Amino acid sequence: MKKIPTIIYFFMTSAAAFFVLSPQARAQSFDKASAGTTSAQFLKIMASPRGSAMGEAYSAMANDSSAIDVNPACLLNIKKESLFLGHSQYLADTSLEFVSYSQNLGEETGAWGLAFKYFNWGKIERTDEGGGRLSSFSPYDVSVNVSFASYITGFNKDEEERFVFGGTGKIVRSKIVDADNAVSADMGLLTPYMFDKKFRMSLVAQNIMGALKFDRESFDLPMILRLGSVAYISDSFTATADLTAPKDSFFYFCMGGELRLKLAKKSALYLRGGFNTRNLFELSGFKNITSGIGLRFDEYTFDYAFTPYGELGGIHRLALSMNY
């Protein structure tokens, strides 16, 4: 039995290596030379302030309905029901809205969820060659997601000792001047808990198909691969780590931590911090170190995160979640 965690770890890392290093994956690029070759970039933006504050190392830890945005398998981490309302004030007066709901129907049925993600680009002025104003337009991106999660092994075992599979089907619409639609999907996997239920791993593939067409040219959706882990160091401290490989960029490493300070029987304060290597050498100024806080009272949780982007400024994320 002691060999099982090692076998699982080997399986997960081998699968991730295959995805990133195989000829099929290499044909999909996964390097910096592919920057600007995919569409619907808003699909790469994490909606959860909690996950963002932890350096975006969140694919094995999510436990509310925002899991739809990072790993649908995590929907089975929800006790019964979850409603998530999130707003992100992004760069250059753009913003992201995310609303999701999920329900755990029990170990025999699994869990399902629904999410709506909307990115507002603001108003953009259209000018002629001489700089004269012609008109304005308001680009946007939106996706509607339906997800499910279910145990796939070990039905004679406790829930913590089973593999979990999750899937998401999504419709994506992007409007610049013209508009186009695409259909895509996500798949996620969670391992059983290991090392006395102190450790767990995840494997996720997002936006695995679909393309948007503009001006007679098609641009694939931004496929993302994640290999994640979560370690429950103590009752009050949790550490996470993810290896993330976007199709249109080189892979980067994410890590984070969360400290829980108990305030009362059903309330707590959460202090979070993280780091990732994305854009480590592309931006100047303060960047890559993320932070945030959370306040839980009974079934209600308020989360805030700040992500610095060097000379470009920073991103503020807010969310209210209700978890029953």
N, C-alpha and C positions, 0 to 999 in steps of 0.2 A: 504493500500500500504506500510505502514511503516513496516508491519510484513514480507514482502517478503524477505528482506535481512536476517532476523533471520531464516526464513524457509529454505532458500538456504544454509545458514551456517550449520544448523542442518543436512540437507540432505548430504552435502559434508563430514562433520566430521563423520556422522554415516556410510556412505559408506566406508570411509577410515578405520574406526574402524572395520567394518565387514571384509574388506580385510585382515587386519593385525591380528585380534583376532579370526576369525571364525575357526572352526575345519579344514576346507579345507586349510586355509592359514597356520594354525599351522602345518598341515601335510607337508607343503612345507618348514617348519623350520623357516626362518626369525630370526635366532639367530647366535651367534658367533660360536656355535658348528658346524655349517654348512660351516665354512670357508674351502675353497679348494674343495668343492663338485660340483662346477659349472665350465663350460668352457667359452671360449671367453670373458675373463675379460675386453678386450678393449671396449666392449659394455657399460661398466660402466663409462668410461672416458668421461667427458664432453669436447666437442670440442670448444665451444665458450669461448674466453677470457673474454668477458663481463660477462657471467654467472659464470665463474670460479672465477673472481675477486669479485663477490658478494656472495661468499661462496657456490656457486652452488644452490642458491635459485632463480631459473630462470624459473620454469615451468609455471608461470602465466604471465610472462613479455616478453618473447622472441618476437622480431618483425622483424627478418630477416630470411633467409632460413635455418639458423642453428637450427631453431625451430624443424626441422625434427628430430634432435638428442635428444630433451628433451620433446617436446609436440607438436604433429602434429596439434592440434587444433589452435595453435598460428600462423599458416600460414595465417589465416585471419587477423592478425595484420599488414600484409604487404600491402602497398598501391597499388602497381601494380606489380613490378618485383623485385627480389632480387638474387644476386649472392654472394656467400660466399667462400672465400679461406682461409683455416686455417692450421697452422702448430704448433705442440706442441713438444718441446724438452723435452722428458720424462726422467725418471730415468735410470741410468746405460746405457747411450748411445742408448736408444731406442727412438722412435719417433712416432707421430701420425699425419696423414694427413687427412683433411676433406674438401671436395668440395661439394657444394650444389647449387641448383638453384630452385627457386619457382616463381609462377605467380598467382596473384589474378585475377580471371576471372569475378568477380562481385558477388553481393549478391545473385543472383538467381542460379548461378552455383557453386560458392565456389572457393577454391584455390587448387593447386596441387604443388608437389615438387619432386625433385629427388636428392639423396645424395649418395656420395661414401666415405666410411670411411676405412682407411688403417692403420694398426699398424705394424711397422717394429721392429723386435726383434734384428736386427743386425746379425752378424756372430757368431756362437757358435762352439767351437772346440769339436770334438768327440775324446775321448781317451780310451785306453784299461785299464785293471785293474792296470797295473803298471804305468799309467800316460803317456804312449806313445801316440803320436798324430796319429790318424787314418785318420780323414778327418774333414771337417767342413760342417755345414749346416746353412741355413738362414730361421728360422721360420717367419711366418707372419700371420696376421688375416685381413680379409677384409669383409665388408658388403656393399651391394647395396640396397638402400631403395627407395621405391616409396610411396608418401604420398598424402593425400587429406584432406581437411577440408570443412565443410559446416555448415550453420545455421540449427538448427533442431527444433526451436520453435519460435513463435511470428513473423510470416511473415508479420503481420500487424503493427509491431512496428519498431522503429529505430534499426539499427544494434547493437548499444550499449546495447539494452535491450533484446537480444536474447542469448540463449544457443548456444554454438559452439561445434561440435563433429569433431574429427580428427582421422584418422587411417593411419597406416603405414604397408606395407608389405615389408619384407626384406629377402634377401638371404645372409647367413653367411657362410664363408669358413675359415677354420683354418688349417694351415699346420705346423707341427712340424718336424717330419721325414716323417710320413704318413700324409695324408690330409683327411678331411671330410667336408661335407656340411650340412647345416640345413636351414629350412624355419621357419620364426617367424613373429611376428606382435606386433605393439604397438597400444594403444588406448588412446585418450586424450579428456578431457572435459574442457571447459571454461564456467564459469557462466556469466550472464549479469553483467554489471557494477552496482555497488551499492553505496549508500551514495553520491548522486550527482556526480556519475561517478568518484569517488575517490578510489574505492576499487573493486578488482576482485579476484576470486578464481579458482583453477584448480585441476583436479584429473586425474592422469596418471597411466597407467599400461604398462610397457615395457617388451619386450622379453617374452611374455606370453606363448609361446610354443617352442618346438624344442629342440634337443639335438645333441651333437657331439660325435662320437664314436672313441675311440683310444684304440688300443690293446685289442679289444673285450669288452671294458667297455664303457658304455654311460654316458655322463655328460650333465645335463640340461644346457640350456643357463641361464644366471643370470637374473631372473625376478626382476624387480624394481617397486615399488609402490611409487607414490609421491602425497602428498596433499600440494598444494601451494597457495600463496596469494601475491598480489601486492597492495601497497597503495601509491597513488600519493599525497604526503604530501603537496607539493606546485608545482608551475610551474617549479622549478629548482631542487627539491629533490624527489626521489622515494625510497621507502623501500620495501623489499621483505622478505618472510619467507617460507620455505618448510620443511615438514616432509618427510623424505626419508626412505623407508624400502626395502633394498635389500634382496633377498631370502637367500643369503649366509652370512648374517651378521645381527647384531642387528640394529634396526632403529636409525637414527641420525637426529639431528635438524640443519637446515641451515638458516642463515639470512644474509642480505646484504643491502647496500645502494648505491645510485648513485647521485652525485651532478653535475648538468650541469651549466657550466660557459659560457655564450654567448660571443663569440669573434667578430662576425659580423652577418650580416643578415642571412647567410646560413652556418655559421660555429660555432662550439662550442667545448669546452674542457670538458671531463667527468672525474671526479675523483671517484673511486669506492673502496669499501672495504667490507669485509665480514668475516663471522666466521661459522664454523660448528663443530659438536662434533664427527665426524668420526675419528677413531684412536686416540681419546683424551688421552687414557691411554696406548696405545700400543707403541707409539713412544716417544723417549726422544728428547729434544732440541726444537727449535722454530718450531711451527706447528699450524695448525687449523685457523690461521688468514691469510686471503687472501687480495690481493690488485691489483689494475690495473688502467690504464688510457685509454681514448679513445679520438680521434681527428676526428671530422667530418668536411668535407668541401664539401658543396653542396651535391651531392648524394654519395660521397665516405666517408667511415669511416675506420679508422685504430684503432685497439684495441690491447692492451697488458695486460697480467696478470701474476702474480707470485704466485705460490702456494708452501709454504714451507712444507717439509716432514721430519722435524727433522734431525736426524743424517744421513738420506738417501740422503739429498740434497734438491733440489727444482725443480719445473717444470715451464718452460717458455712457454707461449702461445702467438702466434701472429696471427692476422687475418686482411684481407682486405675485406671489403664488399661494394657492390654497390647496393643501394636501390633506385629505381625509382618510 
